[in-house]
Amino acid sequence: PPPPPTSNSWVNNSTSVNKEHLSISLLNQIKPMILKNMGNKSSGGVSIVVGVITPNGTSVSGYGNISKANTTKVNGDTLFDIGSNTKTFTTALLVDMVKRGLVKLDDPLQKYLPSYVKVPTYHNDGHNITLEDLATHTSGLPDLPGKLFDNHTYPTQQIYNYISHSSLVSEPGVRYKYNNLGLGLLGYVLSLKAGMPYRELVKDRILTVLGMNSTGIAMNSTQITTPLPDILKSRLAKGHMDGREVSLAFLPEVIQPAGAFYSSANNLLKYLSANMG
């Protein structure tokens, strides 16, 4: 990242520098790399949108089309499935709720789940998984069940059963291991504590505050609903896997805080700018 705007190493105060031109210049510098990684554009539908933040604002450039069928060029308002970037919204919620005094980082996960759900401890020594452990991928929980994505109606109760019958792979708070289940659980229990669905909690605490009106979740607890107004549906780019176009992947309600958001480059630049101060 560039030094802070006050740093003389970023802008020589004795020289007049057009910072807007600087951001455009940065985009031009990385354009060859972008086009190279897009591969054969003649196959259609492959697209990338890149945004640059400078001390004086942002610039966005889009490459490619929304899909094979829709040759509209992508831009800063095009919607994409942002996958695991969703996790950063979940941890931002945690920080916000800690600051509000609603939860504590060292609160045990067990405190916020129904009493019949038995969160495992390490070697039964009573070392509980905390909210901070979930946020930092150090919970020791096993990751998602292998058959999760084969069952698009994987209900909350089945995930509760999975947790109750799991063993920790490491001591909580000690070893980092990327974990979708842990981050999903974090967002889910924060929503339980707040008394509102995760999507509404993020909207209330982050999206509305920053004016991110092109960010959300296109599914409910059991299926993809794509509850998008037509004006948003027309902006949703197709995703790709193994060179094929794919639709949005369903995630069960408990796992949605780990990867269910869609957003646009313009919205994410607002979010990134806020996080950068």
C-alpha positions as CSV (number, residue, x, y, z in Angstrom):
1,P,0.0,0.0,0.0
2,P,1.2,3.6,-0.5
3,P,2.4,5.6,2.5
4,P,-0.1,7.8,4.2
5,P,-1.2,10.9,2.3
6,T,0.8,13.1,4.7
7,S,4.1,11.3,3.8
8,N,6.5,13.4,1.6
9,S,7.6,10.1,0.0
10,W,4.2,9.8,-1.6
11,V,3.9,13.3,-3.0
12,N,6.7,15.8,-3.3
13,N,5.1,18.9,-2.0
14,S,7.4,21.1,-4.1
15,T,5.9,19.6,-7.2
16,S,2.4,19.8,-8.5
17,V,1.1,16.3,-9.0
18,N,-2.3,15.4,-10.5
19,K,-3.3,12.5,-8.2
20,E,-6.2,11.6,-10.4
21,H,-3.9,11.1,-13.3
22,L,-1.7,9.0,-11.0
23,S,-4.5,6.5,-10.3
24,I,-5.2,6.2,-14.0
25,S,-1.5,5.7,-14.6
26,L,-1.5,2.9,-12.1
27,L,-4.4,1.2,-13.8
28,N,-2.6,1.5,-17.2
29,Q,0.6,-0.1,-15.7
30,I,-1.3,-3.2,-14.6
31,K,-3.5,-3.5,-17.7
32,P,-1.1,-5.9,-19.6
33,M,-1.1,-8.3,-16.6
34,I,-4.9,-8.2,-16.4
35,L,-5.4,-9.0,-20.1
36,K,-2.8,-11.8,-19.9
37,N,-4.6,-13.4,-17.0
38,M,-7.9,-13.1,-18.7
39,G,-6.6,-15.5,-21.3
40,N,-8.5,-16.0,-24.6
41,K,-11.2,-13.3,-24.4
42,S,-12.8,-14.6,-27.6
43,S,-14.4,-17.3,-25.5
44,G,-16.6,-14.5,-24.0
45,G,-17.9,-13.9,-20.6
46,V,-14.6,-13.7,-18.8
47,S,-14.2,-10.4,-17.0
48,I,-12.2,-8.5,-14.4
49,V,-12.8,-5.2,-12.7
50,V,-9.9,-3.4,-11.0
51,G,-10.1,-0.4,-8.6
52,V,-7.3,1.8,-7.4
53,I,-7.3,4.0,-4.3
54,T,-5.1,7.1,-4.2
55,P,-5.0,9.8,-1.5
56,N,-7.2,11.9,-3.7
57,G,-9.9,9.4,-4.7
58,T,-10.5,6.2,-6.7
59,S,-10.5,5.0,-10.3
60,V,-12.0,1.8,-11.7
61,S,-11.5,0.0,-15.0
62,G,-13.4,-3.0,-16.3
63,Y,-12.3,-5.6,-18.8
64,G,-14.6,-8.2,-20.5
65,N,-18.3,-8.9,-20.6
66,I,-20.9,-9.8,-17.9
67,S,-21.4,-13.2,-19.5
68,K,-21.4,-15.1,-22.8
69,A,-25.0,-14.2,-23.4
70,N,-24.7,-10.7,-22.1
71,T,-22.0,-8.7,-23.9
72,T,-22.4,-5.7,-21.7
73,K,-19.0,-4.5,-20.6
74,V,-18.2,-4.8,-16.9
75,N,-17.6,-1.7,-14.9
76,G,-17.4,-0.4,-11.3
77,D,-21.1,-1.1,-10.8
78,T,-21.1,-4.7,-12.1
79,L,-22.0,-7.2,-9.4
80,F,-19.8,-10.2,-8.6
81,D,-20.0,-13.0,-6.1
82,I,-17.2,-11.9,-3.7
83,G,-16.9,-15.2,-1.8
84,S,-14.6,-15.1,1.2
85,N,-14.3,-11.4,1.2
86,T,-17.5,-11.8,3.1
87,K,-15.4,-12.9,6.1
88,T,-14.0,-9.4,6.5
89,F,-17.6,-8.1,7.0
90,T,-18.1,-10.7,9.7
91,T,-14.9,-9.8,11.6
92,A,-15.8,-6.0,11.2
93,L,-19.2,-6.9,12.9
94,L,-17.3,-8.6,15.7
95,V,-15.2,-5.5,16.4
96,D,-18.3,-3.3,16.2
97,M,-20.2,-5.4,18.7
98,V,-17.2,-5.6,21.1
99,K,-17.0,-1.8,21.0
100,R,-20.7,-1.6,21.7
101,G,-20.2,-3.8,24.7
102,L,-22.5,-6.5,23.3
103,V,-19.9,-9.3,23.2
104,K,-16.3,-9.9,24.3
105,L,-13.4,-11.3,22.3
106,D,-12.8,-14.0,25.0
107,D,-16.5,-15.0,25.2
108,P,-16.8,-18.8,24.5
109,L,-18.6,-19.8,21.4
110,Q,-20.7,-22.2,23.6
111,K,-22.3,-19.1,25.3
112,Y,-24.2,-18.1,22.1
113,L,-25.3,-21.5,20.9
114,P,-28.3,-23.5,22.1
115,S,-27.4,-25.6,25.2
116,Y,-27.9,-28.9,23.4
117,V,-25.1,-28.0,21.0
118,K,-21.9,-29.3,22.5
119,V,-18.9,-27.3,21.2
120,P,-15.8,-29.5,21.5
121,T,-12.9,-28.7,23.8
122,Y,-9.3,-29.7,23.3
123,H,-8.6,-33.0,25.0
124,N,-11.6,-32.3,27.2
125,D,-9.4,-29.9,29.2
126,G,-12.0,-27.2,29.3
127,H,-10.2,-24.8,26.9
128,N,-13.1,-23.3,25.2
129,I,-13.2,-21.9,21.6
130,T,-13.6,-18.1,21.9
131,L,-15.1,-15.6,19.4
132,E,-11.5,-14.3,18.8
133,D,-10.4,-17.9,18.0
134,L,-13.1,-18.0,15.3
135,A,-12.2,-14.6,13.9
136,T,-8.5,-15.5,13.6
137,H,-8.9,-19.0,12.2
138,T,-7.4,-20.6,15.3
139,S,-10.5,-22.4,16.7
140,G,-9.1,-25.9,16.0
141,L,-12.5,-26.8,14.5
142,P,-12.5,-29.1,11.5
143,D,-13.5,-27.3,8.3
144,L,-16.8,-27.8,6.4
145,P,-18.3,-31.2,6.1
146,G,-17.2,-32.8,2.8
147,K,-20.8,-33.4,1.7
148,L,-22.0,-29.9,2.5
149,F,-22.1,-28.8,-1.1
150,D,-23.8,-32.0,-2.3
151,N,-26.8,-31.2,-0.1
152,H,-28.3,-27.8,-0.9
153,T,-30.7,-28.1,2.0
154,Y,-28.1,-28.7,4.7
155,P,-30.1,-27.3,7.7
156,T,-28.8,-25.6,10.8
157,Q,-29.6,-28.6,12.9
158,Q,-27.3,-30.9,10.8
159,I,-24.5,-28.4,11.3
160,Y,-25.2,-28.3,15.0
161,N,-25.0,-32.1,15.0
162,Y,-21.7,-32.0,13.1
163,I,-20.2,-29.6,15.6
164,S,-21.4,-31.6,18.6
165,H,-19.8,-34.8,17.3
166,S,-16.5,-33.2,16.1
167,S,-13.1,-33.3,17.7
168,L,-10.7,-30.4,17.6
169,V,-7.7,-30.7,15.4
170,S,-5.6,-28.4,17.5
171,E,-5.7,-26.4,20.7
172,P,-7.9,-23.2,20.4
173,G,-5.9,-20.0,20.0
174,V,-2.7,-21.7,19.1
175,R,-2.5,-22.8,15.5
176,Y,-3.8,-21.0,12.4
177,K,-5.8,-23.1,9.9
178,Y,-8.1,-21.4,7.4
179,N,-11.6,-22.3,8.4
180,N,-14.9,-21.6,6.7
181,L,-17.0,-23.3,9.4
182,G,-15.5,-21.1,12.2
183,L,-16.1,-17.8,10.4
184,G,-19.6,-18.9,9.4
185,L,-20.3,-19.7,13.0
186,L,-18.9,-16.3,14.2
187,G,-21.3,-14.4,11.9
188,Y,-24.2,-16.7,12.8
189,V,-23.8,-16.3,16.6
190,L,-23.4,-12.5,16.3
191,S,-26.7,-12.4,14.4
192,L,-28.3,-14.5,17.1
193,K,-27.0,-12.1,19.8
194,A,-28.2,-9.1,17.8
195,G,-31.6,-10.7,17.2
196,M,-31.6,-10.2,13.5
197,P,-30.5,-12.2,10.4
198,Y,-26.9,-11.8,9.4
199,R,-27.7,-10.0,6.1
200,E,-29.8,-7.4,8.0
201,L,-27.1,-7.0,10.7
202,V,-24.4,-6.3,8.1
203,K,-26.8,-3.9,6.3
204,D,-27.5,-2.0,9.5
205,R,-24.0,-1.8,10.9
206,I,-21.9,-1.5,7.7
207,L,-23.7,-1.2,4.3
208,T,-26.1,1.6,5.2
209,V,-23.5,3.5,7.0
210,L,-21.1,3.5,4.0
211,G,-23.8,3.8,1.3
212,M,-23.1,0.3,-0.1
213,N,-26.4,-0.2,-1.9
214,S,-25.0,-2.8,-4.3
215,T,-23.9,-5.3,-1.7
216,G,-25.9,-8.2,-0.1
217,I,-26.8,-11.9,-0.1
218,A,-28.9,-13.5,-2.8
219,M,-30.1,-16.5,-0.8
220,N,-32.2,-17.4,2.3
221,S,-31.6,-20.2,4.7
222,T,-32.4,-23.0,2.3
223,Q,-32.0,-21.9,-1.3
224,I,-30.7,-19.3,-3.7
225,T,-33.6,-16.8,-4.1
226,T,-31.8,-14.0,-6.0
227,P,-34.0,-11.4,-4.4
228,L,-32.5,-8.8,-6.6
229,P,-34.4,-5.9,-8.3
230,D,-34.3,-6.1,-12.0
231,I,-31.9,-3.2,-12.1
232,L,-29.4,-5.3,-10.0
233,K,-30.1,-8.6,-11.8
234,S,-28.9,-7.1,-15.1
235,R,-25.6,-6.2,-13.5
236,L,-24.8,-9.6,-12.1
237,A,-21.7,-11.1,-13.8
238,K,-21.5,-14.9,-14.3
239,G,-18.8,-16.7,-12.3
240,H,-16.5,-19.3,-13.7
241,M,-15.1,-22.6,-12.6
242,D,-12.8,-24.8,-14.7
243,G,-13.5,-22.6,-17.7
244,R,-17.3,-22.9,-17.4
245,E,-19.9,-20.4,-16.4
246,V,-21.5,-21.2,-13.1
247,S,-24.3,-19.8,-11.1
248,L,-24.2,-18.6,-7.5
249,A,-23.3,-21.4,-5.1
250,F,-25.7,-22.0,-2.2
251,L,-24.3,-21.8,1.3
252,P,-26.4,-22.9,4.4
253,E,-27.4,-20.1,6.7
254,V,-24.7,-20.9,9.3
255,I,-22.0,-20.7,6.7
256,Q,-23.2,-17.6,4.8
257,P,-21.1,-15.2,6.9
258,A,-18.0,-17.0,5.5
259,G,-18.7,-16.4,1.8
260,A,-22.2,-15.5,0.6
261,F,-22.0,-11.8,-0.4
262,Y,-22.2,-10.2,-3.8
263,S,-20.9,-6.7,-4.4
264,S,-19.4,-4.2,-6.9
265,A,-16.0,-2.7,-7.3
266,N,-17.3,0.7,-6.5
267,N,-19.0,-0.5,-3.3
268,L,-15.8,-2.4,-2.2
269,L,-13.7,0.7,-2.8
270,K,-15.9,2.5,-0.3
271,Y,-15.5,-0.4,2.1
272,L,-11.7,-0.5,1.6
273,S,-11.4,3.2,1.9
274,A,-13.3,3.1,5.2
275,N,-11.0,0.4,6.5
276,M,-7.9,2.3,5.5
277,G,-9.2,5.4,7.4
